[in-house]
Amino acid sequence: MILLLFVMQLFAPTKAAPAKAPSREAERLAAEAVRATEPPAAALEKARRALALTTEFDPTDFVATGRKGEVVEDEYVAARNEYRRHRAGLYDAVGQCLARLGRHVEARRYLGRAVLLDSTSERVTRLARELLSEGRTRSAIDRVVGQAATGSLSPVAVGVLEEAADAAGLPSAQVEIDRGRLAAVPGVETRDASLKVPGGVRLSTGGPLRVEDGLTLFYMADASCRTCSSDLESLRRALPAGTRVVVVPPAPDQDYALRQVLSLYHYEWPVLVGKGAAEALAAKPVSALVVGRGGWIGARVKAPFGESLSAVVRLLARDDVKEAIPRPAWNGRPADRTADPPPAPLLPEGLAPGEDPAVPAAFTAAVDAFRAGQALEALRFLESLENKGDGWLLPPEGRYNRALCLAALGEREAARKSLLRIGDSRFQDAVDRALERVGSR
């Protein structure tokens, strides 16, 4: 980022007394809009007015200036971060008002920007609900699961997740949470196919293998059992008292060394015996497989065991969703976890695309005109597209594209000032780079 010194020609050396009045007024209007005390259309209009009030980023509204009205780089970054938090609330208000009107696609675009600028659990849940309303169940699930990875879920978020899981025909909502949390644990491989054990497999105690209740840890030994003693001791230290442990030889006729170690060190854990036991668990030696949710989720951890194994056990012991697995709406098929494609990057020409893959004709025409060197024509198409207000091209990207057109027309100073006033773009780094190019002579 360039070192930004905002001098008198851009920001006045002495600001008017209520320097933060525009942001305060915008936040007041947004708060009134989301209270739903007025008709939905009037509330949306008020939220849009709030968003428009602070479209232009003025760093001196969000940080103290120096003696000459200057803002140095660190203070500028702090001001922009504060501005982004402020703008997140305004985008969120517009999104909520659009959702009340049933305009879910538009609502999702504004709520998505709010989450990008300042993510909170409530905003993420609202975004997930709009994604679900669009029929984008996988994206809705991923948003809620992303919250669970860092903490607990609110009852509202759990409700959205359950609704999305049923719409997608998944066997479990809790398993989706488990997978998200386990993905953050180093060295863990997740499996979530229902555990199916051959009929002849049983425990060395004579009883059948049951995984319906609580957690079961399967220790997969190798034929030589060279590390069995140290592995089993690590398991004893890593696992909470009362954790069910079953030891598994690589084959039914290769359990002699394993049984010797169990007897020598007085481990009372049963051995899994019978043909096909190791194959059914699909885990290679030497590792531990922690199975929960009645066999619907498993996590494999390679030896040596330590904090990763303890973390897996802790995570799978948590219950966020009260459900019977499989859920009644399960479609009987493996879960489809194909994620939506990532947001489109900048175009080769530097123009910023909109919020969705489907590109409006006006944007295509603008890009064609820009490529052909007809920047004024491109500018007209871009302005018409932004003025629609449907959120496909949100204000910061619209201003950025217009600045590029102005620069192409030779109006470098106007382009520079426009770029300086952008602080809430999803292409903020590109805005800064464009500012460097436009500002250089």
Secondary structure as a PSIPRED ss2 file (coil, helix, strand):
# PSIPRED VFORMAT (PSIPRED V4.0)

   1 M C   1.000  0.000  0.000
   2 I C   1.000  0.000  0.000
   3 L C   1.000  0.000  0.000
   4 L C   1.000  0.000  0.000
   5 L C   1.000  0.000  0.000
   6 F C   1.000  0.000  0.000
   7 V C   1.000  0.000  0.000
   8 M C   1.000  0.000  0.000
   9 Q C   1.000  0.000  0.000
  10 L C   1.000  0.000  0.000
  11 F C   1.000  0.000  0.000
  12 A C   1.000  0.000  0.000
  13 P C   1.000  0.000  0.000
  14 T C   1.000  0.000  0.000
  15 K C   1.000  0.000  0.000
  16 A C   1.000  0.000  0.000
  17 A C   1.000  0.000  0.000
  18 P C   1.000  0.000  0.000
  19 A C   1.000  0.000  0.000
  20 K C   1.000  0.000  0.000
  21 A H   0.000  1.000  0.000
  22 P H   0.000  1.000  0.000
  23 S H   0.000  1.000  0.000
  24 R H   0.000  1.000  0.000
  25 E H   0.000  1.000  0.000
  26 A H   0.000  1.000  0.000
  27 E H   0.000  1.000  0.000
  28 R H   0.000  1.000  0.000
  29 L H   0.000  1.000  0.000
  30 A H   0.000  1.000  0.000
  31 A H   0.000  1.000  0.000
  32 E H   0.000  1.000  0.000
  33 A H   0.000  1.000  0.000
  34 V H   0.000  1.000  0.000
  35 R C   1.000  0.000  0.000
  36 A C   1.000  0.000  0.000
  37 T C   1.000  0.000  0.000
  38 E C   1.000  0.000  0.000
  39 P C   1.000  0.000  0.000
  40 P H   0.000  1.000  0.000
  41 A H   0.000  1.000  0.000
  42 A H   0.000  1.000  0.000
  43 A H   0.000  1.000  0.000
  44 L H   0.000  1.000  0.000
  45 E H   0.000  1.000  0.000
  46 K H   0.000  1.000  0.000
  47 A H   0.000  1.000  0.000
  48 R H   0.000  1.000  0.000
  49 R H   0.000  1.000  0.000
  50 A H   0.000  1.000  0.000
  51 L H   0.000  1.000  0.000
  52 A H   0.000  1.000  0.000
  53 L H   0.000  1.000  0.000
  54 T C   1.000  0.000  0.000
  55 T C   1.000  0.000  0.000
  56 E C   1.000  0.000  0.000
  57 F C   1.000  0.000  0.000
  58 D C   1.000  0.000  0.000
  59 P H   0.000  1.000  0.000
  60 T H   0.000  1.000  0.000
  61 D H   0.000  1.000  0.000
  62 F C   1.000  0.000  0.000
  63 V C   1.000  0.000  0.000
  64 A C   1.000  0.000  0.000
  65 T C   1.000  0.000  0.000
  66 G C   1.000  0.000  0.000
  67 R C   1.000  0.000  0.000
  68 K C   1.000  0.000  0.000
  69 G C   1.000  0.000  0.000
  70 E C   1.000  0.000  0.000
  71 V C   1.000  0.000  0.000
  72 V C   1.000  0.000  0.000
  73 E H   0.000  1.000  0.000
  74 D H   0.000  1.000  0.000
  75 E H   0.000  1.000  0.000
  76 Y H   0.000  1.000  0.000
  77 V H   0.000  1.000  0.000
  78 A H   0.000  1.000  0.000
  79 A H   0.000  1.000  0.000
  80 R H   0.000  1.000  0.000
  81 N H   0.000  1.000  0.000
  82 E H   0.000  1.000  0.000
  83 Y H   0.000  1.000  0.000
  84 R H   0.000  1.000  0.000
  85 R H   0.000  1.000  0.000
  86 H H   0.000  1.000  0.000
  87 R H   0.000  1.000  0.000
  88 A H   0.000  1.000  0.000
  89 G H   0.000  1.000  0.000
  90 L H   0.000  1.000  0.000
  91 Y H   0.000  1.000  0.000
  92 D H   0.000  1.000  0.000
  93 A H   0.000  1.000  0.000
  94 V H   0.000  1.000  0.000
  95 G H   0.000  1.000  0.000
  96 Q H   0.000  1.000  0.000
  97 C H   0.000  1.000  0.000
  98 L H   0.000  1.000  0.000
  99 A H   0.000  1.000  0.000
 100 R H   0.000  1.000  0.000
 101 L C   1.000  0.000  0.000
 102 G C   1.000  0.000  0.000
 103 R C   1.000  0.000  0.000
 104 H H   0.000  1.000  0.000
 105 V H   0.000  1.000  0.000
 106 E H   0.000  1.000  0.000
 107 A H   0.000  1.000  0.000
 108 R H   0.000  1.000  0.000
 109 R H   0.000  1.000  0.000
 110 Y H   0.000  1.000  0.000
 111 L H   0.000  1.000  0.000
 112 G H   0.000  1.000  0.000
 113 R H   0.000  1.000  0.000
 114 A H   0.000  1.000  0.000
 115 V H   0.000  1.000  0.000
 116 L H   0.000  1.000  0.000
 117 L H   0.000  1.000  0.000
 118 D C   1.000  0.000  0.000
 119 S C   1.000  0.000  0.000
 120 T C   1.000  0.000  0.000
 121 S H   0.000  1.000  0.000
 122 E H   0.000  1.000  0.000
 123 R H   0.000  1.000  0.000
 124 V H   0.000  1.000  0.000
 125 T H   0.000  1.000  0.000
 126 R H   0.000  1.000  0.000
 127 L H   0.000  1.000  0.000
 128 A H   0.000  1.000  0.000
 129 R H   0.000  1.000  0.000
 130 E H   0.000  1.000  0.000
 131 L H   0.000  1.000  0.000
 132 L H   0.000  1.000  0.000
 133 S H   0.000  1.000  0.000
 134 E C   1.000  0.000  0.000
 135 G C   1.000  0.000  0.000
 136 R C   1.000  0.000  0.000
 137 T H   0.000  1.000  0.000
 138 R H   0.000  1.000  0.000
 139 S H   0.000  1.000  0.000
 140 A H   0.000  1.000  0.000
 141 I H   0.000  1.000  0.000
 142 D H   0.000  1.000  0.000
 143 R H   0.000  1.000  0.000
 144 V H   0.000  1.000  0.000
 145 V H   0.000  1.000  0.000
 146 G H   0.000  1.000  0.000
 147 Q H   0.000  1.000  0.000
 148 A H   0.000  1.000  0.000
 149 A C   1.000  0.000  0.000
 150 T C   1.000  0.000  0.000
 151 G C   1.000  0.000  0.000
 152 S C   1.000  0.000  0.000
 153 L C   1.000  0.000  0.000
 154 S C   1.000  0.000  0.000
 155 P H   0.000  1.000  0.000
 156 V H   0.000  1.000  0.000
 157 A H   0.000  1.000  0.000
 158 V H   0.000  1.000  0.000
 159 G H   0.000  1.000  0.000
 160 V H   0.000  1.000  0.000
 161 L H   0.000  1.000  0.000
 162 E H   0.000  1.000  0.000
 163 E H   0.000  1.000  0.000
 164 A H   0.000  1.000  0.000
 165 A H   0.000  1.000  0.000
 166 D H   0.000  1.000  0.000
 167 A H   0.000  1.000  0.000
 168 A H   0.000  1.000  0.000
 169 G C   1.000  0.000  0.000
 170 L C   1.000  0.000  0.000
 171 P C   1.000  0.000  0.000
 172 S C   1.000  0.000  0.000
 173 A C   1.000  0.000  0.000
 174 Q H   0.000  1.000  0.000
 175 V H   0.000  1.000  0.000
 176 E H   0.000  1.000  0.000
 177 I H   0.000  1.000  0.000
 178 D H   0.000  1.000  0.000
 179 R H   0.000  1.000  0.000
 180 G H   0.000  1.000  0.000
 181 R H   0.000  1.000  0.000
 182 L H   0.000  1.000  0.000
 183 A C   1.000  0.000  0.000
 184 A C   1.000  0.000  0.000
 185 V C   1.000  0.000  0.000
 186 P C   1.000  0.000  0.000
 187 G C   1.000  0.000  0.000
 188 V E   0.000  0.000  1.000
 189 E E   0.000  0.000  1.000
 190 T E   0.000  0.000  1.000
 191 R E   0.000  0.000  1.000
 192 D C   1.000  0.000  0.000
 193 A C   1.000  0.000  0.000
 194 S C   1.000  0.000  0.000
 195 L C   1.000  0.000  0.000
 196 K C   1.000  0.000  0.000
 197 V C   1.000  0.000  0.000
 198 P C   1.000  0.000  0.000
 199 G C   1.000  0.000  0.000
 200 G C   1.000  0.000  0.000
 201 V C   1.000  0.000  0.000
 202 R E   0.000  0.000  1.000
 203 L E   0.000  0.000  1.000
 204 S C   1.000  0.000  0.000
 205 T C   1.000  0.000  0.000
 206 G C   1.000  0.000  0.000
 207 G C   1.000  0.000  0.000
 208 P E   0.000  0.000  1.000
 209 L C   1.000  0.000  0.000
 210 R C   1.000  0.000  0.000
 211 V C   1.000  0.000  0.000
 212 E C   1.000  0.000  0.000
 213 D C   1.000  0.000  0.000
 214 G C   1.000  0.000  0.000
 215 L C   1.000  0.000  0.000
 216 T E   0.000  0.000  1.000
 217 L E   0.000  0.000  1.000
 218 F E   0.000  0.000  1.000
 219 Y E   0.000  0.000  1.000
 220 M E   0.000  0.000  1.000
 221 A C   1.000  0.000  0.000
 222 D C   1.000  0.000  0.000
 223 A C   1.000  0.000  0.000
 224 S C   1.000  0.000  0.000
 225 C C   1.000  0.000  0.000
 226 R C   1.000  0.000  0.000
 227 T C   1.000  0.000  0.000
 228 C H   0.000  1.000  0.000
 229 S H   0.000  1.000  0.000
 230 S H   0.000  1.000  0.000
 231 D H   0.000  1.000  0.000
 232 L H   0.000  1.000  0.000
 233 E H   0.000  1.000  0.000
 234 S H   0.000  1.000  0.000
 235 L H   0.000  1.000  0.000
 236 R H   0.000  1.000  0.000
 237 R H   0.000  1.000  0.000
 238 A H   0.000  1.000  0.000
 239 L C   1.000  0.000  0.000
 240 P C   1.000  0.000  0.000
 241 A C   1.000  0.000  0.000
 242 G C   1.000  0.000  0.000
 243 T C   1.000  0.000  0.000
 244 R E   0.000  0.000  1.000
 245 V E   0.000  0.000  1.000
 246 V E   0.000  0.000  1.000
 247 V E   0.000  0.000  1.000
 248 V E   0.000  0.000  1.000
 249 P C   1.000  0.000  0.000
 250 P C   1.000  0.000  0.000
 251 A C   1.000  0.000  0.000
 252 P C   1.000  0.000  0.000
 253 D C   1.000  0.000  0.000
 254 Q C   1.000  0.000  0.000
 255 D C   1.000  0.000  0.000
 256 Y H   0.000  1.000  0.000
 257 A H   0.000  1.000  0.000
 258 L H   0.000  1.000  0.000
 259 R H   0.000  1.000  0.000
 260 Q H   0.000  1.000  0.000
 261 V H   0.000  1.000  0.000
 262 L H   0.000  1.000  0.000
 263 S H   0.000  1.000  0.000
 264 L H   0.000  1.000  0.000
 265 Y C   1.000  0.000  0.000
 266 H C   1.000  0.000  0.000
 267 Y C   1.000  0.000  0.000
 268 E C   1.000  0.000  0.000
 269 W C   1.000  0.000  0.000
 270 P C   1.000  0.000  0.000
 271 V E   0.000  0.000  1.000
 272 L E   0.000  0.000  1.000
 273 V E   0.000  0.000  1.000
 274 G C   1.000  0.000  0.000
 275 K C   1.000  0.000  0.000
 276 G C   1.000  0.000  0.000
 277 A H   0.000  1.000  0.000
 278 A H   0.000  1.000  0.000
 279 E H   0.000  1.000  0.000
 280 A H   0.000  1.000  0.000
 281 L H   0.000  1.000  0.000
 282 A C   1.000  0.000  0.000
 283 A C   1.000  0.000  0.000
 284 K C   1.000  0.000  0.000
 285 P C   1.000  0.000  0.000
 286 V C   1.000  0.000  0.000
 287 S E   0.000  0.000  1.000
 288 A E   0.000  0.000  1.000
 289 L E   0.000  0.000  1.000
 290 V E   0.000  0.000  1.000
 291 V E   0.000  0.000  1.000
 292 G E   0.000  0.000  1.000
 293 R H   0.000  1.000  0.000
 294 G H   0.000  1.000  0.000
 295 G H   0.000  1.000  0.000
 296 W C   1.000  0.000  0.000
 297 I E   0.000  0.000  1.000
 298 G E   0.000  0.000  1.000
 299 A E   0.000  0.000  1.000
 300 R E   0.000  0.000  1.000
 301 V E   0.000  0.000  1.000
 302 K E   0.000  0.000  1.000
 303 A C   1.000  0.000  0.000
 304 P C   1.000  0.000  0.000
 305 F C   1.000  0.000  0.000
 306 G C   1.000  0.000  0.000
 307 E H   0.000  1.000  0.000
 308 S H   0.000  1.000  0.000
 309 L H   0.000  1.000  0.000
 310 S H   0.000  1.000  0.000
 311 A H   0.000  1.000  0.000
 312 V H   0.000  1.000  0.000
 313 V H   0.000  1.000  0.000
 314 R H   0.000  1.000  0.000
 315 L H   0.000  1.000  0.000
 316 L H   0.000  1.000  0.000
 317 A C   1.000  0.000  0.000
 318 R C   1.000  0.000  0.000
 319 D C   1.000  0.000  0.000
 320 D C   1.000  0.000  0.000
 321 V C   1.000  0.000  0.000
 322 K C   1.000  0.000  0.000
 323 E C   1.000  0.000  0.000
 324 A C   1.000  0.000  0.000
 325 I C   1.000  0.000  0.000
 326 P C   1.000  0.000  0.000
 327 R C   1.000  0.000  0.000
 328 P C   1.000  0.000  0.000
 329 A C   1.000  0.000  0.000
 330 W C   1.000  0.000  0.000
 331 N C   1.000  0.000  0.000
 332 G C   1.000  0.000  0.000
 333 R C   1.000  0.000  0.000
 334 P C   1.000  0.000  0.000
 335 A C   1.000  0.000  0.000
 336 D C   1.000  0.000  0.000
 337 R C   1.000  0.000  0.000
 338 T C   1.000  0.000  0.000
 339 A C   1.000  0.000  0.000
 340 D C   1.000  0.000  0.000
 341 P C   1.000  0.000  0.000
 342 P C   1.000  0.000  0.000
 343 P C   1.000  0.000  0.000
 344 A C   1.000  0.000  0.000
 345 P C   1.000  0.000  0.000
 346 L C   1.000  0.000  0.000
 347 L C   1.000  0.000  0.000
 348 P C   1.000  0.000  0.000
 349 E C   1.000  0.000  0.000
 350 G C   1.000  0.000  0.000
 351 L C   1.000  0.000  0.000
 352 A C   1.000  0.000  0.000
 353 P C   1.000  0.000  0.000
 354 G C   1.000  0.000  0.000
 355 E C   1.000  0.000  0.000
 356 D C   1.000  0.000  0.000
 357 P C   1.000  0.000  0.000
 358 A C   1.000  0.000  0.000
 359 V C   1.000  0.000  0.000
 360 P C   1.000  0.000  0.000
 361 A H   0.000  1.000  0.000
 362 A H   0.000  1.000  0.000
 363 F H   0.000  1.000  0.000
 364 T H   0.000  1.000  0.000
 365 A H   0.000  1.000  0.000
 366 A H   0.000  1.000  0.000
 367 V H   0.000  1.000  0.000
 368 D H   0.000  1.000  0.000
 369 A H   0.000  1.000  0.000
 370 F H   0.000  1.000  0.000
 371 R H   0.000  1.000  0.000
 372 A C   1.000  0.000  0.000
 373 G C   1.000  0.000  0.000
 374 Q C   1.000  0.000  0.000
 375 A H   0.000  1.000  0.000
 376 L H   0.000  1.000  0.000
 377 E H   0.000  1.000  0.000
 378 A H   0.000  1.000  0.000
 379 L H   0.000  1.000  0.000
 380 R H   0.000  1.000  0.000
 381 F H   0.000  1.000  0.000
 382 L H   0.000  1.000  0.000
 383 E H   0.000  1.000  0.000
 384 S H   0.000  1.000  0.000
 385 L H   0.000  1.000  0.000
 386 E H   0.000  1.000  0.000
 387 N H   0.000  1.000  0.000
 388 K C   1.000  0.000  0.000
 389 G C   1.000  0.000  0.000
 390 D C   1.000  0.000  0.000
 391 G C   1.000  0.000  0.000
 392 W C   1.000  0.000  0.000
 393 L C   1.000  0.000  0.000
 394 L C   1.000  0.000  0.000
 395 P H   0.000  1.000  0.000
 396 P H   0.000  1.000  0.000
 397 E H   0.000  1.000  0.000
 398 G H   0.000  1.000  0.000
 399 R H   0.000  1.000  0.000
 400 Y H   0.000  1.000  0.000
 401 N H   0.000  1.000  0.000
 402 R H   0.000  1.000  0.000
 403 A H   0.000  1.000  0.000
 404 L H   0.000  1.000  0.000
 405 C H   0.000  1.000  0.000
 406 L H   0.000  1.000  0.000
 407 A H   0.000  1.000  0.000
 408 A H   0.000  1.000  0.000
 409 L C   1.000  0.000  0.000
 410 G C   1.000  0.000  0.000
 411 E C   1.000  0.000  0.000
 412 R H   0.000  1.000  0.000
 413 E H   0.000  1.000  0.000
 414 A H   0.000  1.000  0.000
 415 A H   0.000  1.000  0.000
 416 R H   0.000  1.000  0.000
 417 K H   0.000  1.000  0.000
 418 S H   0.000  1.000  0.000
 419 L H   0.000  1.000  0.000
 420 L H   0.000  1.000  0.000
 421 R C   1.000  0.000  0.000
 422 I C   1.000  0.000  0.000
 423 G C   1.000  0.000  0.000
 424 D C   1.000  0.000  0.000
 425 S C   1.000  0.000  0.000
 426 R C   1.000  0.000  0.000
 427 F C   1.000  0.000  0.000
 428 Q H   0.000  1.000  0.000
 429 D H   0.000  1.000  0.000
 430 A H   0.000  1.000  0.000
 431 V H   0.000  1.000  0.000
 432 D H   0.000  1.000  0.000
 433 R H   0.000  1.000  0.000
 434 A H   0.000  1.000  0.000
 435 L H   0.000  1.000  0.000
 436 E H   0.000  1.000  0.000
 437 R H   0.000  1.000  0.000
 438 V H   0.000  1.000  0.000
 439 G H   0.000  1.000  0.000
 440 S C   1.000  0.000  0.000
 441 R C   1.000  0.000  0.000
